[in-house]
Amino acid sequence: EGYVEFTLTPNADLPSGTVLAAQASIVFDANPPITTETIEHVIDRDPPASEVTSTKPTGVGSVEISWVASDLGERPAGVRDVTVVANRLGRALGQGETVANSPHRLRGLWGFRYELRLAASDQAGNVETLPVEPDAVVRIPYPWWFWPLLLVLGGAGAAACHRSRWCGRLAELLRRRVRPLR
């Protein structure tokens, strides 16, 4: 009994699709050689690609994001996961959340818009470049009871709401869109 273990390091300039093949011959004493099966490894230097296919509200404060991701090129390694970066419109990009499967539920602040950027990575370690322009822009829905409550409270409700940080922005948006009952 025995085994042989070895590691190959391919040249850095080999293009994607290059096939590296390995085969061995085993010789025991004076017996004829036993030839092993040929194994092949394919160089994959091409990053995968991803795109948002749909977004839909899923309840209070969340949106469901669906996407497709594919690893392109000749004999690709396959998509490992997708990083979803969601930032509030007008803010700097934050840390993304890496998820393996589509769809993904994004939770956020009611009424705010979020830019979504996707970056897929494959089994070979290639990572898609995060796009400069967003893949999609979504608005987090308000709960069903929010609008009627604000109408009932009128100006006093908006003023009370205005004292809190995030609710102040909502109150400002509502004053533009909703006329108080008189």
C-alpha positions in Angstrom: 0.0 0.0 0.0 1.1 3.6 -0.6 0.2 6.9 -2.2 1.8 9.9 -3.8 0.7 13.5 -3.2 1.8 16.4 -5.3 0.9 20.0 -5.9 1.1 21.9 -9.2 1.4 25.7 -9.4 0.4 26.8 -12.9 2.2 29.7 -14.6 0.5 33.0 -13.9 0.2 33.9 -17.6 -1.8 30.8 -18.6 -5.1 31.9 -20.1 -8.6 30.7 -19.0 -9.5 27.4 -20.5 -6.0 25.9 -20.4 -6.2 22.2 -19.5 -3.7 20.8 -17.1 -3.6 17.0 -17.3 -1.8 14.5 -15.0 -1.3 10.8 -15.3 0.9 8.3 -13.4 2.4 4.9 -14.0 2.8 2.5 -11.1 5.5 -0.1 -11.2 5.7 -2.9 -8.7 9.0 -4.9 -8.8 9.5 -6.4 -12.3 5.7 -6.3 -13.2 4.4 -4.3 -16.1 3.4 -0.7 -15.3 -0.1 0.1 -14.2 -1.3 3.3 -15.8 -3.8 5.5 -13.9 -6.6 7.4 -15.4 -5.8 10.9 -16.6 -7.1 13.7 -14.4 -7.7 17.2 -15.8 -7.9 20.6 -14.2 -8.9 23.7 -16.2 -7.6 27.2 -15.5 -10.4 29.6 -14.7 -9.4 33.2 -14.6 -12.7 34.7 -15.7 -14.9 36.3 -13.0 -18.6 35.3 -12.8 -21.4 37.8 -13.7 -24.6 38.6 -11.8 -27.7 40.7 -12.4 -30.9 41.6 -10.5 -33.9 39.9 -12.0 -36.7 41.2 -9.7 -37.5 43.2 -6.6 -40.8 43.0 -4.7 -42.1 44.3 -1.4 -42.4 41.4 1.1 -43.9 43.2 4.1 -43.2 45.9 6.6 -39.6 47.2 6.1 -38.4 44.7 3.6 -37.9 43.9 -0.1 -37.2 40.6 -1.7 -34.3 40.7 -4.2 -33.9 38.0 -6.8 -30.9 37.6 -9.1 -29.1 35.3 -11.5 -25.4 34.6 -11.4 -23.4 32.6 -13.9 -19.8 31.7 -14.3 -18.8 32.4 -17.9 -16.0 31.1 -20.0 -14.7 27.7 -21.1 -15.4 25.0 -18.4 -16.0 27.4 -15.6 -15.6 26.5 -11.9 -19.1 27.5 -10.9 -20.6 30.3 -8.8 -19.9 30.1 -5.1 -21.9 33.0 -3.7 -23.1 36.6 -4.3 -22.3 39.6 -2.2 -25.3 42.1 -2.0 -24.3 45.6 -1.1 -27.3 47.9 -0.2 -26.7 51.5 0.7 -29.1 54.3 1.3 -29.3 56.6 -1.6 -26.6 59.3 -1.4 -24.5 57.5 1.3 -21.1 55.8 0.9 -21.0 52.1 0.1 -21.0 49.9 3.2 -20.0 46.4 3.8 -21.9 43.8 1.7 -23.8 40.8 2.9 -22.6 37.5 1.3 -25.4 35.1 0.5 -25.4 31.8 -1.3 -28.9 31.7 -2.7 -31.4 33.9 -4.4 -33.9 35.4 -3.3 -32.6 37.5 -0.5 -34.6 39.7 1.9 -33.4 43.2 2.4 -34.5 45.0 5.5 -34.3 48.8 5.8 -35.9 52.0 6.9 -39.5 52.7 5.7 -39.7 55.0 2.7 -36.0 55.2 2.0 -34.5 54.2 -1.3 -31.5 51.8 -1.4 -29.1 51.2 -4.3 -28.3 47.5 -4.8 -25.0 46.3 -6.2 -24.1 42.6 -6.7 -20.7 40.9 -7.0 -20.6 37.2 -7.6 -17.6 35.0 -6.8 -16.8 31.6 -8.2 -15.2 28.3 -6.8 -11.8 29.3 -8.3 -11.7 32.5 -6.2 -12.5 35.0 -9.1 -14.7 37.9 -7.9 -16.9 40.1 -10.1 -16.0 43.8 -9.8 -18.6 45.7 -7.8 -20.4 48.0 -10.4 -20.2 51.8 -10.2 -23.8 52.2 -11.2 -26.4 50.3 -9.1 -27.9 47.0 -10.4 -31.2 48.2 -9.0 -32.8 50.9 -6.8 -35.6 49.8 -4.4 -37.8 51.7 -1.9 -38.6 50.0 1.4 -42.4 50.0 1.8 -44.3 51.7 4.6 -46.5 49.5 6.8 -50.2 49.5 5.8 -51.2 51.4 9.0 -48.7 54.2 8.7 -50.6 56.4 6.2 -54.0 56.3 7.9 -52.4 56.9 11.3 -50.6 60.0 10.0 -53.9 61.3 8.5 -55.6 60.9 11.8 -52.9 62.6 13.8 -52.6 65.4 11.2 -50.0 68.2 11.9 -49.5 67.3 15.6 -48.5 63.7 14.6 -46.1 65.0 12.0 -44.6 67.4 14.5 -44.1 64.7 17.1 -42.7 62.4 14.5 -40.3 65.1 13.4 -38.5 65.1 16.7 -37.0 61.6 16.0 -34.1 61.3 13.6 -35.5 58.9 10.9 -39.1 59.8 11.4 -38.3 63.4 10.7 -37.4 62.6 7.2 -40.6 60.6 6.8 -42.6 63.5 8.2 -41.0 65.8 5.6 -41.9 63.4 2.8 -45.5 63.1 4.1 -46.1 66.8 4.3 -45.3 67.0 0.6 -47.6 64.2 -0.3 -50.5 64.1 2.2 -52.8 67.0 2.8 -54.2 67.1 6.4 -57.9 66.6 6.8 -59.8 69.9 7.7 
